[in-house]
Amino acid sequence: MKVLKIISFVFFSAGLMFSQVETMSNFQTPKIKYYEDFLNFAEDNHTRMDVFVQVPFKGIQFVRTAKGLQGGYSVTVSVYDENKKNLIIEKMWNEKIKIASFDEATNKDNFNISHRSFKLKPGTYFIKTVLMDKDSKQEYPAENLFKVEDLSHKPSISDILLIRDRTVVNGKSKIVPNVSRNISGEKHGIDIYFEVYTDSSGRKSVEYVITGKKDKVIYSKTETDRFKAGKNQLNYTIKDSTLTMGTYRLTVSIKDDEGNIVASSTKEFYSHLMGLPFTITDIDKAISQLRYIANPDELDYIEEGKNEKEKTKRFINFWKKKDPSPGNEENEAFEEYYRRVSYANKSFSNYTEGWRSDRGMVFIILGAPNNVERHPFDYDAKPYEVWQYYDLNQNFVFVDETGFGDYRLVTPLYGDFFRYRY
């Protein structure tokens, strides 16, 4: 804007000086690159925080060498105090992967797990992890708050480690941890490892409880084990639990002779069906989120399934028809749709879930805008945003009528604009 008069600059700049412009890169929704798990164990009168990082081969960029294919990445784990002000400790390491063919690189069951330990005082810590692909130099950060428990009192229980597999290396038994915490592929039950620390020997009761939605008890069983003074390593397999898709909590408790809980540990995990995006943990909610791509008849048909299994089958078949490349394992349209739903929930939630909001609707249907102008403090206007889509030659204006972040679309989507694009 050219300034022709001083007075016009004074009036117009009152709004423009506070506007904020964002580009499309601010709205990128990258695929899940890796999984992390953090666990408390006791060691030498301290608490040891074990960090596991699992990276799928599909997330690594491999390059051809004379001996096959090679990829690699670095991991940096930085531990700060809870307020993120002071760096307590930091560790960085490199991982190198060598494989024979691209089939190994694209196999969804192939991954690499690395592990590091940190001795920390009890308290809450802010943990930042950065994974960097060695070839592309692309960085993937993750942030977590983690509570380091005081395991000095007795009895006490470590965190629970979910086990994916057990192998033998050089004659020694090795545990392969289930870092993703998805147990849907565990055909022989849920295998776990944990430690119990006691100051006396004797028999104690150990209770295993799994709860699901609304804290409904799905599984409960009590075993009696003999413990020695000191550290006790326990393995247990939950064999007879039937879990549908969803989020669950496993609680392991030690009880005294009177049945009182004297120590406990809880682990959250997921039961997730193969072929579904990892962001989907509730099939009923995932079906309701189809409203921006399914017509009313399609939505009714899926919702009218007589049980969760049938609903899930109809849901998957709906997306198979939308698959732009049925010849490979990926369904790009499916993955992208729910990646946008996840981003909308994280970015636009207010009085309602982000995917239900006007901004969430536009984002899910049309994807990330090329440019966004934010006007939170204009002199004579309510807060508003302008989303610009260059390829559509279209702008969408959202106004916060209440002043509480409830942005509403001024001009509704209609016609061809109300069509999912990926």
Residue pairs with C-beta under 8 A, 6 or more apart in sequence:
1 12
1 16
3 9
14 378
14 379
15 375
15 377
15 378
15 379
15 380
15 381
18 375
18 376
18 377
18 378
19 373
19 374
19 375
19 378
20 373
20 374
20 375
20 376
21 371
21 372
21 373
21 374
22 371
22 372
22 374
23 370
23 371
23 372
24 368
24 369
24 370
24 371
26 372
27 343
27 363
27 368
27 369
27 372
28 368
29 336
29 339
29 340
29 342
29 343
29 368
30 140
31 59
31 335
31 339
32 59
32 278
33 55
33 59
33 131
33 140
34 53
34 54
34 55
34 56
34 59
34 131
34 140
34 142
35 53
35 54
35 179
35 180
35 181
36 51
36 52
36 53
36 54
36 129
36 142
36 144
36 179
37 51
37 52
37 54
37 161
37 177
37 179
37 181
38 49
38 50
38 51
38 52
38 127
38 144
38 146
38 159
39 49
39 50
39 52
39 158
39 159
39 160
39 161
40 47
40 48
40 49
40 50
40 148
40 149
40 151
40 158
40 159
41 47
41 48
41 50
41 151
41 158
41 159
41 195
42 48
42 151
42 152
42 156
42 158
42 195
42 197
42 231
43 119
45 152
46 119
46 120
47 119
47 120
47 121
47 122
47 148
47 149
47 150
47 151
48 117
48 118
48 119
48 120
49 79
49 117
49 118
49 119
49 120
49 125
49 146
49 148
50 115
50 116
50 117
51 77
51 115
51 116
51 117
51 118
51 127
51 129
52 113
52 114
52 115
52 177
52 179
53 75
53 113
53 114
53 115
53 129
53 131
53 179
54 111
54 112
54 113
54 177
54 179
54 180
55 73
55 95
55 111
55 112
55 113
55 114
55 131
56 108
56 110
56 111
57 71
57 97
57 99
57 104
57 105
57 106
57 107
57 110
57 111
57 112
58 105
58 106
58 107
58 108
58 110
60 71
60 72
60 73
60 97
60 105
60 112
60 133
61 71
61 133
61 135
61 136
61 138
62 69
62 70
62 71
62 97
62 99
62 102
62 105
62 135
63 69
63 70
63 71
63 135
67 98
68 98
68 99
68 100
68 101
69 98
69 99
69 100
69 101
69 102
69 104
69 105
70 96
70 97
70 98
70 99
71 96
71 97
71 99
71 105
71 133
71 134
71 135
72 94
72 95
72 96
72 97
72 133
72 134
72 135
73 94
73 95
73 131
73 132
73 133
73 134
74 92
74 93
74 94
74 95
74 131
74 132
74 134
75 92
75 93
75 94
75 95
75 114
75 129
75 130
75 131
76 90
76 91
76 92
76 129
76 130
76 132
77 90
77 91
77 92
77 116
77 118
77 127
77 128
77 129
78 87
78 89
78 90
78 127
78 128
78 129
78 130
79 87
79 88
79 89
79 90
79 118
79 120
79 125
79 126
79 127
80 86
80 87
80 88
80 125
80 126
80 127
80 128
81 88
81 123
81 125
81 126
82 123
82 124
82 125
82 126
82 145
83 126
84 126
88 120
88 125
89 118
89 120
91 116
91 118
93 114
93 116
94 134
95 112
95 114
97 112
99 105
99 110
104 110
106 329
108 329
113 176
113 177
113 179
120 148
121 148
122 148
122 149
122 150
123 147
123 148
124 145
124 146
124 147
124 148
125 145
125 146
125 147
125 148
126 143
126 144
126 145
127 143
127 144
127 145
127 146
128 141
128 142
128 143
129 141
129 142
129 143
129 144
130 139
130 140
130 141
130 142
131 139
131 140
131 142
132 138
132 139
132 140
133 140
149 156
149 159
151 158
151 197
154 197
154 198
154 199
155 196
155 197
155 198
155 199
155 204
155 227
155 254
155 262
155 263
156 196
156 197
156 263
157 194
157 195
157 196
157 197
157 252
157 254
157 263
157 264
157 265
158 194
158 195
158 196
158 197
158 265
159 194
159 265
159 267
160 192
160 193
160 194
160 250
160 252
160 265
160 266
160 267
161 175
161 177
161 192
161 193
161 194
162 177
162 178
162 181
162 183
162 190
162 191
162 192
162 267
162 269
163 175
163 176
163 177
163 178
163 191
163 192
163 193
163 235
164 176
164 177
164 178
164 186
164 191
165 176
166 173
166 174
166 175
166 176
166 191
167 173
167 174
167 176
168 174
175 193
178 186
180 270
180 278
181 267
181 268
181 269
181 270
182 269
182 270
182 271
182 272
182 278
183 190
183 243
183 269
183 270
183 271
184 245
184 270
184 271
184 272
184 273
184 274
185 274
188 237
188 239
189 237
189 238
189 239
189 240
189 241
190 237
190 238
190 241
190 250
190 269
191 235
191 236
191 237
192 235
192 236
192 237
192 238
192 250
192 252
192 267
193 233
193 234
193 235
194 234
194 236
194 252
194 265
195 231
195 232
195 233
195 234
196 204
196 206
196 227
196 231
196 232
196 234
196 254
196 263
197 230
197 231
197 232
198 204
198 227
198 228
198 229
198 230
198 232
199 229
200 229
201 226
201 227
201 228
201 229
202 226
202 227
203 224
203 225
203 226
203 227
204 224
204 225
204 227
204 254
204 255
204 256
205 222
205 223
205 224
205 254
205 255
205 259
206 222
206 223
206 224
206 225
206 234
206 236
206 252
206 253
206 254
206 255
207 220
207 221
207 222
207 251
207 252
207 253
207 254
207 255
207 261
208 219
208 220
208 221
208 222
208 223
208 236
208 238
208 250
208 251
208 252
209 217
209 219
209 220
209 250
209 251
209 253
210 217
210 218
210 219
210 220
210 238
210 241
210 243
210 248
210 249
210 250
210 251
211 217
211 218
211 248
211 249
211 251
212 218
212 243
212 246
212 247
212 248
213 246
218 241
218 242
218 243
218 248
219 238
219 240
219 241
221 238
222 255
223 236
225 232
225 234
236 252
238 250
243 271
244 271
244 308
244 309
245 271
245 272
245 273
245 276
245 280
245 281
245 282
245 283
245 308
245 312
246 270
246 271
246 281
246 282
247 268
247 269
247 270
247 281
247 282
248 268
248 269
248 270
248 271
249 266
249 267
249 268
249 269
250 266
250 267
250 268
250 269
251 264
251 265
251 266
251 267
252 264
252 265
252 266
253 261
253 263
253 264
254 261
254 262
254 263
254 264
255 261
255 262
256 262
270 281
272 278
272 280
272 281
273 312
275 316
276 286
276 316
277 334
277 335
277 338
277 339
279 338
279 339
279 341
279 342
280 286
280 338
283 308
283 311
283 312
283 315
284 308
284 311
286 315
286 338
287 299
287 302
287 303
287 311
287 315
288 303
289 338
289 341
289 355
290 298
290 299
290 302
290 315
290 318
291 299
292 361
292 364
292 365
292 418
292 420
293 322
293 337
293 365
293 420
294 302
294 318
298 318
301 314
302 311
302 314
302 315
302 318
303 311
305 311
305 312
305 313
305 314
319 331
319 333
319 334
320 326
320 331
322 331
322 333
322 334
323 331
323 332
323 333
323 334
324 331
324 332
324 333
325 331
325 332
332 422
333 420
333 422
336 367
336 422
337 364
337 420
337 422
340 363
340 364
340 367
341 355
341 360
341 364
343 354
343 363
344 354
344 355
344 357
344 359
344 360
344 363
344 364
345 353
345 354
345 355
345 360
346 354
347 354
347 359
347 363
348 354
348 355
348 357
348 359
348 360
348 363
348 407
349 357
350 357
350 404
350 405
350 406
351 404
351 406
353 360
354 360
355 361
355 364
357 406
357 407
358 398
358 407
358 408
358 409
359 385
359 387
359 398
359 407
359 409
361 409
361 413
362 387
362 396
362 409
362 413
363 369
364 420
365 413
365 417
365 418
365 419
365 420
365 421
366 389
366 392
366 417
366 421
367 421
367 422
369 387
369 388
369 389
369 396
370 388
370 389
370 390
370 391
371 387
371 388
371 390
372 385
372 386
372 387
372 388
373 385
373 386
373 388
374 385
375 381
375 383
375 384
375 385
375 386
376 383
377 383
378 384
382 399
382 400
382 401
382 403
383 399
383 400
383 403
383 407
384 397
384 398
384 399
384 400
384 407
385 397
385 398
385 407
386 395
386 396
386 397
386 398
387 395
387 396
387 397
387 398
388 394
388 395
389 395
389 396
392 417
394 417
396 409
396 410
396 411
397 409
397 410
397 411
398 407
398 408
398 409
398 410
399 407
399 408
399 410
400 406
400 407
400 408
401 408
